[in-house]
Each structure stands twice: as structure tokens, then as C-alpha cells.
Amino acid sequence: MKLIAGLGNIGNKYVFTRHNAGFMLADSIVINENDTFRENPRLKCFMTNLRLNGEDYMIIKPTTFMNLSGEAIRAVVDYYKIQISDILVVYDDISLPLGKIRLRANGSDGGHNGIKSVIQHLGTQEFARLKIGIGPQPNLPSEVFVLQNFTKEELAILKDTITTAKMAISCYFTEGIAITQNKFN
């Protein structure tokens, strides 16, 4: 089973904030498959199972809020015995321009507290991640900027970005990281 973990913050006030780009992508995948999320309080997430291209996927959105995302991912990985190599974490990246995505096989947290939590709870940096650009950051502290709502114009760009990101995810799980990076990074 493959795990796609979209990171974000739960609650209506966060729905269209920049920090919820990972949630938005997860929602888009699930909506396209005419499915819905169900909450699993024990595993600290909203989740659903999908069968795509002959493969089983679990899509989750942690209910722990961004900075504790690793708790939910660890709980799901342990319960379903998912291999680290089958995890893809999707999240916002302030250093990437809006409209850009970047797939990485591994790496540091890059100052992202959600990824810092995932690394801490998984005990490794060796998991794939898909970054969705939300920059450039204006002259604001990053913790203020990421919690601002996207403008209507930015949401239009993000919608196209999410479509591209879904194609990248499909490519990643069928053709591997190198080919996907060459096509989409």
C-alpha cells in the first residue's frame, strides 16, 4: 500500500491558507475519485483508501495540526505496516514560487515544522516529498504569511498547480523518482 500524506491545519479558518496546500491536493485526489475522507481519531487523521492504476493508496490529512503532522503519519505507518519507501508527503514550500512543484526523494526539513515533525517521528529523512510552491514571501514573518488565505487569483494558479502535482504523483508511483523529477521539477 502507498501512503500519500497531505499536510495542513484542520478547521474552517485554515481551509484556504497557504499552509494547507497539501490538504488541498489530498482533497482534490479524493474528490476526483468520488470518495470522501473519514476521521480516524486513533490514527489522528482523516483518511480514505483508493485503488488507482491497479495500486492501493491511503490518502491522509493529519488532524494534529501542521507542527505535529509526524504523529499521524507514524500512527498510520505503524498500523498498516507501510514501508518508508511507499510514503509521499505533500506540503507547501515558501521558497518555491506559486505555480511550481518540486519532488524530492529525501532531505532535511528546510525550516518546515511539519516536515521536522515527520522526520522526528519516522526517525529518517529518507521519505519522498512533493513540495507545492506558495512563494514568494513578502516582507512578513513566515508564520504570518503561511496562515494567510490565498487570493482569488492565487487560487486559480494553485488549481492548475494541483492538477500538475496529481500527474506528478501518478508518474512517481508508476515510473519512479528520477523520471518524475525530469518531467515535473
QUIURUR-V28183 format. One record per residue. SS is DSSP state (H for helix, E for strand, L for the rest). PHI is phi in degrees with one decimal (999 if undefined). D_CENTER is the distance of its C-alpha to the mean C-alpha in Angstrom with 2 decimals. Layout:
ss | phi | d_center
SS | PHI | D_CENTER
SS | PHI | D_CENTER
This chain:
ss | phi | d_center
L | 999 | 16.94
E | -98.5 | 13.49
E | -116.7 | 10.46
E | -112.8 | 7.00
E | -110.7 | 5.14
E | -89.4 | 2.96
L | -95.2 | 4.65
L | 175.7 | 7.78
L | -118.6 | 11.48
L | -81.7 | 13.58
L | 113.3 | 16.76
H | -58.7 | 18.28
H | -71.6 | 18.77
H | -104.5 | 15.09
L | -50.4 | 14.15
L | -107.6 | 14.57
E | -83.0 | 13.92
H | -60.5 | 12.18
H | -67.6 | 10.12
H | -99.0 | 8.62
H | -57.9 | 7.18
H | -64.5 | 3.62
H | -62.1 | 6.40
H | -61.3 | 8.43
H | -66.9 | 6.89
H | -59.5 | 6.94
H | -59.5 | 10.30
H | -62.8 | 11.49
H | -60.4 | 11.27
H | -68.4 | 13.09
H | -63.4 | 15.51
H | -60.9 | 16.44
L | -95.2 | 17.47
L | 52.8 | 19.49
L | -119.3 | 17.90
L | -139.3 | 16.87
L | -85.3 | 15.05
E | -124.6 | 17.45
E | -83.0 | 17.33
E | -123.2 | 18.14
H | -59.0 | 19.48
H | -65.8 | 20.48
H | -97.2 | 17.03
L | 58.4 | 15.66
E | -160.2 | 13.10
E | -92.0 | 13.15
E | -150.8 | 13.07
E | -155.6 | 14.56
E | -110.3 | 15.90
E | -131.9 | 16.30
E | -112.7 | 18.57
E | -127.2 | 17.63
L | 51.0 | 19.99
L | 77.2 | 21.80
E | -122.4 | 18.94
E | -87.9 | 17.62
E | -125.7 | 13.93
E | -112.5 | 12.55
E | -109.9 | 9.58
E | -129.8 | 8.92
E | -130.7 | 8.23
E | -58.2 | 10.10
L | -98.5 | 13.30
L | -87.2 | 14.10
L | 71.9 | 12.90
H | -50.2 | 10.69
H | -69.0 | 13.38
H | -120.9 | 13.83
H | -54.6 | 10.43
H | -61.7 | 12.11
H | -60.0 | 14.77
H | -68.5 | 12.94
H | -62.2 | 11.32
H | -61.7 | 14.87
H | -61.4 | 16.56
H | -68.1 | 14.88
H | -59.3 | 15.45
H | -67.2 | 19.00
H | -65.5 | 19.87
H | -96.8 | 18.89
L | 53.9 | 19.82
L | -85.3 | 16.78
L | -74.9 | 17.33
H | -55.6 | 15.21
H | -68.4 | 15.59
H | -102.6 | 13.90
E | -103.1 | 10.49
E | -131.2 | 7.44
E | -102.6 | 4.59
E | -114.5 | 1.89
E | -157.4 | 3.89
E | -77.3 | 7.42
E | -135.4 | 10.36
E | -69.4 | 13.79
E | -85.2 | 15.73
E | -97.2 | 14.63
E | -65.1 | 16.54
L | -54.7 | 15.26
L | 99.8 | 15.19
L | -108.3 | 14.15
E | -128.1 | 11.33
E | -147.5 | 11.71
E | -100.0 | 11.05
E | -130.6 | 12.41
L | -77.8 | 13.92
L | -172.2 | 14.07
L | 143.1 | 15.10
L | -79.2 | 15.64
L | -77.4 | 13.60
L | 57.8 | 15.01
L | 84.6 | 15.79
L | -91.6 | 12.33
H | -64.8 | 13.25
H | -64.0 | 10.01
H | -69.7 | 9.96
H | -57.5 | 13.69
H | -65.9 | 13.51
H | -62.9 | 11.52
H | -59.0 | 14.14
H | -61.0 | 16.86
H | -78.5 | 16.27
H | -84.7 | 15.74
L | 74.0 | 18.57
L | -158.1 | 17.28
L | -100.0 | 15.38
L | -88.3 | 15.68
L | -127.6 | 12.28
E | -74.1 | 10.42
E | -143.1 | 7.50
E | -118.5 | 6.59
E | -96.3 | 7.37
E | -110.1 | 8.17
E | -66.0 | 11.64
E | -126.3 | 12.98
E | -86.7 | 16.29
L | -82.0 | 19.11
L | -80.4 | 19.62
L | -72.9 | 23.06
L | -74.8 | 25.51
L | -136.5 | 23.63
L | -60.7 | 22.23
H | -58.8 | 18.48
H | -66.9 | 18.11
H | -83.0 | 19.98
H | -59.4 | 18.31
L | -67.7 | 14.66
L | -96.5 | 16.12
L | -84.2 | 18.06
E | -71.7 | 17.52
L | -65.2 | 16.96
L | -75.3 | 20.41
H | -59.6 | 21.40
H | -65.8 | 21.69
H | -65.6 | 18.27
H | -62.9 | 16.75
H | -63.5 | 18.75
H | -65.1 | 17.34
H | -61.5 | 13.71
H | -58.4 | 14.68
H | -65.1 | 15.93
H | -62.7 | 12.97
H | -64.3 | 10.72
H | -60.4 | 13.64
H | -63.6 | 13.72
H | -62.6 | 10.09
H | -65.8 | 10.94
H | -65.0 | 14.09
H | -64.1 | 12.58
H | -62.6 | 10.63
H | -59.9 | 14.03
H | -62.6 | 15.89
H | -58.0 | 14.05
H | -77.3 | 14.85
H | -104.2 | 18.32
H | -115.9 | 19.50
L | 94.9 | 17.78
H | -71.1 | 16.17
H | -62.4 | 19.31
H | -63.4 | 19.97
H | -64.1 | 16.44
H | -60.4 | 16.56
H | -63.3 | 20.03
H | -80.7 | 19.15
H | -118.2 | 16.06
L | -74.6 | 15.95
